[in-house]
Amino acid sequence: MGILPLIVIAFQVYIIFTVIVLLLDNRDPSETFAWIFIFILLPIAGFALYLFAGRNWKKSYDHKRKLPQYVAKNLITLFKPIAEVQEKLIKLMNNRSKLQHNDLMTLLYRNSNSLLTVDNSVKVYHRGKEKFEDLLKDIQQAKNFIHLQYFIWYSNDILGKKLKKLLIEKVKEGVEVKILYDYSGCFFTLGRGYIRSLRKAGILIYPFFNYLAVFKTHTFNYRNHRKIAVIDGKIAYSGGMNVGQEVIDGGKKYKSWRDTHVRFKGDSVNILNAIFAIDWYNTVPKEDIFEKKYFPNLPEKLELNGDLPIQFPTSGYDSPWPAILQLYFSFITMAEKNITIVSPYFIPESSLLVALKTAAMRGIKVTVLMAGIHDNPIPYWAAFSYFEELLKAGVQIFQYQKGFMHAKILSCDGRMCSIGTANFDIRSLRLNYEVNAVFYDEKLTKEIDQQITKDLDNSREVTLADFNQISIIIRLRNSLMRLFSALL
């Protein structure tokens, strides 16, 4: 037998083997066929890429050694006073309001054990300058502990150096500082010398997933995209802003940076601190920080006071349900008048694509605002492949032109909104660790809507006429990027 027949037989065996591996993963059929296409296009290398970046490792997650996200909050004895009154609290909030949120509140409690709290106050930031001015002040006033978690952290710019100096000063004052960062997000931004300086000063700083470590290469494609700061268990921050001077002034690439972040006070701080504590436990095994000293304001008995209901749905590759995807789907299908989506990237999962088109065709005003000046061409190009069918269904699409748009917001009917870390793309909704804040409040939602109106004034609307002018070659490129965006 010649060499060519042997090659053909080997290739057939390779295809059969890889297809069996894919079928056992029980993926969406479109993803399965996309990977088969890659296996054929890139023999051997395609399979290696799949094992490295595409394999569904959720099924092999070590639930005995790790603290599973979907049961973590139920295991925390400290949170029993809040957990025990969830059903009563949800009913109470719906009775107080003309708006019925019961279904969504119940969904988020069931899919990610997202505890509802009502005794809260918040401050919303749409610019990095104001957010970091307040955060640095709060850190300066810290007395006991500081918990910080960011996807990207620049160590060599103005903000990174200022934060490093302040944190070292606080440690000298006796304040405990713990930092988590994402290994992928900070690979090129957080210098080793910077980390060594922090550790030398007594700061505990670790990468959430060090995928270059032995036996951890399978985690390469799972990122911790959360941004959380907690000071003394009394103040917390979360939203879209990473640690970088570019968030304040646009940096070298952009004229400005548009983002949204929130400062929390009240019972919601305990929830964000618990989410940090879970990630800390998963990063530093057996280091349990579910102690009373880290939750000084947790009540022994929850009083049903307060009028700002907030939930924090979380998701990650070990979660049993895609909680934030279900949140976004519910927002779209619950809309009675309008739904607005703000995200730097727009690569809707298949169910969300159907929901958006259906909402627009039943008369709901559906508005999508995404970045018009991109930081990554692949998701930017991929987004265009969705435009034609959405525009034909009646969805309005805008691209922000004043600077880089990095906010992650959903607003529904002027009555509820979501602000968080999850982009409106497949990576955030299926692969990343994310956290969003859901606000059931008309006043806050109207404040968010007013800001979005200003953003739309600085945006360019995409029309069918614009889309029809795109050449076949560019459309092919965009469609190819759409294929890869669903996988990576």
N, C-alpha and C positions, 0 to 999 in steps of 0.2 A: 504493500500500500504506500502511495506517495505521500509527501509531506502535506500537500494541499487538502486531500481528504481528511487527514488527521486534524488539521486546523479547523475544518468545517465541523467535524464531530466534536472537537473540544469546545468550539463556540456554541454549538447546540446544547451541550451539557451545561455550559456556563449560563446560558439563557434560562434553561429549565430550572437550574438551582436557584438563580437569583429571583425568578418569578415566584418560586415556592416560598422563599424568604419573605418577599413582599406580600404574598397572599396571607401568610400567617400573621402579618402585622395588622390586617383588617383595616387598612386605610380607606379613605375616600377613593372611589374608582378613578377619578381624574388624577389624583396624586399617584396612584399605582401605575397608571399608564404613562404618566410623565416620567416616573423613575425608570420604567422599562425603556422608554425612548432614550434616556441618558445612558442606560446600560448598553444599548445597541450602539449609540453614537460614540461612547467612550468605554470600550471593553476593558475590563479589569479595573481601570482607573475610576469608572463610574461606580462600581461596587465598593471600592475603597472609600470613595466620597460618601456613599450611602452609610457605610458603617461609622464613618467619622462624624458626619453632620446630619444624616437623615434618619437614622435608625430610631425607632420608637422605644426608648429605654424606660418608659413609664412602667411597663409591665414587670421589669426587673428591679424596680426601685426597692431598696432595703427598708421596709417599713418597721422591722424589728429594731434596727440600729438607729435609724433616723426618726425624727418626730414628724409624722405625716401632717401636712398642712390642714387637711380636711377634718382632722379630729383634734388638732392642737388646742384650739380655744376651749373645747369641751373638757380637756384634761386639766385645765388650769383652775384649781380650786378657788383662786382669788376672784374669778369671774362668775362664780355661781350666783351672786346677787343679781347680776345683770341678766344672765342666761335664764334664770328661773322665771323672770317676768316678761320674756319676749312676746309671747302671744298676747298678754294683757296690754303691753305697751303698744304693740302694733294696732290693736283694736282701739285703744285710747286715742292714738294719733289720727286715725281715720275718723273717729267720732268728732274730734275737735275741728277737723277741716271739712270743707265742702268737697274737697278733692279726695278721691279714693285711691290710695296707694297700696292697699293691703296685699294685692297679688304680688307686686314687685318686692315689697318688704319681705314677704314670706318666701319668695323664690330665693332671694339673696341669703336669707337665713339658712335655707335648706341646701343650697348648692355650695356655699363656702363658709357656713357657720358665721356669717357676718352679723354681729350683734348690733342692734339698733340702740342708739343713745340719743337723748333729746336735750340734756342740759349742756348746751354748747354755745360758744361764740366764735366767730371766725373773722379773719381779715384776708381779703383776696388781693393778690398782686398780679399785675399784668406786665410789669417791667422788673428786670433783675436788680436794678439799682436799689429800689425800695425794699425788695425782699431781703437782700443780703445786708443792707444797713440794719434792718430789724433783727435778722438772725445773729449777726455779730454782736449786737447789743445784748441779746438774750444770752448768748454764750458768755459774754463778759460778766453777766450777773449770775451765772450758774454757781450753785453752792455745793451740790452733791455729785451729779453725774451728767454726762453728755453722750448721747448716742447718735451717731451719724452714719448714714448709708446712702451711697450715690453710685450711679451707673458709670458716670465719667467724672474724673477729678483731675484737673490740670494742676500740676505741682510747680510749674515754672513761670506762671503769669502772676499778675499783681494780686488777684484774689487768693490764689493758692498759697502764695508766700505770706499774705496777711493772716490767713486762717491758720496756717502752721504756727506762726509766732504766737497767736492768741491761744491756741490749744495747749502749747507747751507752757505758757504762763499759767493757764488754769490748772494743769497737772501739778505745777509747783505750789499752787495754793491748796492742793489736796483734793481737787475735783477728779473724779474717775472719768476717763474718756475711752470709749469703745468706737471703732470705725470698721465698717464693712464696705468693700468696693468690689465691683465686678471685674473679673480678671480680663475679659475681652474688652470691655469698654475702656478700661484704664491701661491697656497693654502699651500704648504709645504715649500716654499722657502723664502717668504717675511714675515718677522716677524712683529708682531703687534707693538713691541717696536720701531722698525725701522720706521714704518709708523708714529707712534706718534711723534717721534723725528723730522721727516720731516715737519709734520703739525705744530708742535710747533714753528718751525723756520719760518713758513709762506709759506711753499710750499703747493700747492694744489695738492693732490694725491687721486685718486679714482679708484676703480675697475670698469672695463667696464660692466661686468655682475656679480652682486652679487646675485647668484642664491639661496642663503640661505635666502634672504630677502622675506618678505611676498609678495605673488602673483608673485614671479619670479622663482619658482622652474622649470617652463617649459623651462627656458633658459639654463638649465644645460648642454645640449648637443651642445650649440652654443658657440664657443670660438672666441675671438678676437686674431688671430694668427699674427697680424701685428707687425712689428718692424719699428718704425719711430722716427727719431730725427731731430728737426729743431732748428737752432740757429739764432736768429735775423732776420729770414726770408731771410737769405743770403746763408746759408749752410744747407744741409739736408743729412740724411743717411737713407738707407733702405736696406733690404736683409734678410739673414737667421740668423744672430747672435743675441742671447739674451744677457742679462746682467748676466755674470757669469765667474768666474775665469777659469772654465773648457773650455770655448771657447778660452782662451789664451794658456793654457798649458795641456789641456786634463783632468785636475782634478784628482780625485782619481781612476776613472774607466777606463780612456783611456790613451794610450801613447801620443796621440796627437788628435787635433780636426781640421777637415778640413771643412771650411765653406766659403761662398762668400757673400760679402757685398759691397755696393757702396756709395761713397760720391758724392753728386750732388752740382753743382753751376749753376746759370742761372735760366731760367723760370721754369724749372722742380721743383725747390724748392717751388714755389707757389702752385703747384699741390699737393705735399706731405703735405704741411701745411694745405691745404684745406681739405684733407682727415682726418688729425688729428682733425681739427676744427669740422668736421661732427661727428666724434666719441665723441668728447668732448661735443657737443650739445646733443647727444643721451644719454650721461652719466649724465650730469649736466643740466637737463631741463631748457630751457629758458636762459641759459648763452651763448649768441651769441658772438663768437670771430671772426666773419667775419668783422673785422674792418681794415681800411687802415693801422693802425700802425702795424698790424701783417703781412701785405703784402707790405712792403716798396718799393719793386722793381717791383710791377705790373705796366705795362705800360698803359697809357691812350689810346694810339694807338699802336697796335702791328706792329713792323717792321719785315718784313719777312727775317730776317738775321739769320745766324747760320747754321751749317752743321751736327749737331748731333740730329736727330729726336728721341724723346722719348715719349712713352705713358705709363700711369699707369692704366691699367684695375683693377677694384676692384670688389669683390664679398662678399656676406654675406647672411644670411638667409632671409633678407628682400629684396634682389635684385630680379628683375623680370626675369633676365636671368643669367645663370651660366657663367659669362663672362670669367673667367679664364679657365674653362673647354673648352669653345669654342675657347679660345686662343690656348690651347694645341692641340685641335683637328685640328685647322687650320694649326699650325706649321707642324704637321705630314702629313696632306693631301697636303700641298703646297710643301713639300720637293721634289726636283728633283734629288739630289745626295745622301744626307745623313741627318739624324736627330739623335741627341744625347740627351739623357735624363739623368739628374743627380738628384737624390733624395734619402734621407735617407730611405724612405718607398716607396714601389712600389705595389700599389693596384689599377690598372687601372679601371676606370668606363667602362661600357660595350661598349660604343661607341668608347672610346680610345683603348680598346683591339682590336676591329675590325679594327680600323685605323692602328694600329701598324702592325698587321699581314698582312693587305692588302699592306701597304707600303713595307714591307720586300719582299713579294711575287712578287711585280712589279719591284724589282731590286734595291730599295733604301737601302742604308746601314743604318740599324737601330741599335743603340747601347744604352743599358740601363746600367747605373752605379748606384748601390745602396750601402747602408751600408752593410759591411760584418761582422762588429762587432756591434751588436744591443744594443739599450737602452730600447727597449720594445719588448718582444718576440712575442706578438700577431700579429702585422703587419708584423714582420719579417717572421714568420711561414706562414702567409697567402700568402705572396708574392710567395712562392714556388709552390703554387697551380696553378699559372699562367704560370710557366716556360715551361712546356712540350709543350703546343700548340704554344707558342711564339718561342721556339727553333726550332720546326719542320717547322715553317713558315720562318725561317732564321734570326730571331732577335738574336743579340749578347748580352749576359747578363754578367755583371761583378760585383763582390763584393769587395769593398774597404777594404784593410787589414791593412793599416799602422796606423789607428786610427779610430775615429768615423767620418763618412761622413754625414754632415748635410746641404750641399749646395743644392739649388733648382735652377737648370739651364736647359734650353732647347736651343739647338743651331741648326740652320737650314742652310745647304748649304754654310756655311762660310759667310753668308750675313746678318743674323739677329739672335738675341738671346734674351732670357728672363731670368732675374735674379730677384728673389723675395722671398716671404714668403710661397708660396703655394707648398706643397709637391705633388708628383704625386700619390695621393691617394684620395679615396672617401670623407674622412672627410674634407680635404682641399678644394676639388672642389665642394662639395655640402653643407657643414655645417658651416665651419669656415668663419670669416671675414678675407680676405686676400688682399694683394696688390702686384702686380708684375710690374717690369719695363721692357718695351719692347724697345730694341735698334735696330734701322734700320741703322746699320753701319758695314761695312765690317772689318775695322781696329779693332774695339773693339771686334767683333765676333771672329776674328782670334786670338786675345789675349786670349779670353776665351777658344777657342779650344786648344791652346797650353797648357794651364793649365790642361785641361781635359786629354790630351795625357799623361802628367806627372802622373795624377791620375790613369790612366789605367795601367801604368807601376807598380803601387803599388797595383794592384788589381788581383783577381783570376777570371778567366773566368769559368762560369758555362756551362757545356756541357750536351748533352742528356745522355751520359754515366754516368755522375754524378747523374743525375736525376733518371736513371733506377736503381741505387743502393739504393735508398731510400726505406725503408720497407713499407709494406702496412699500418702498424700501424701509422707510421710517416706521410704518405700521408693522412690518415684519419684525423689525428690531424690538418694538414695544411688546409685541405678542410673545417673542422669545423671552424677554425679561419677565413677562407675566408668568411664564412657565417656571422659570427658576425661582421667582419670588415666592411661589407657593411651597417650594421645597426647602429653601434656605432662609 
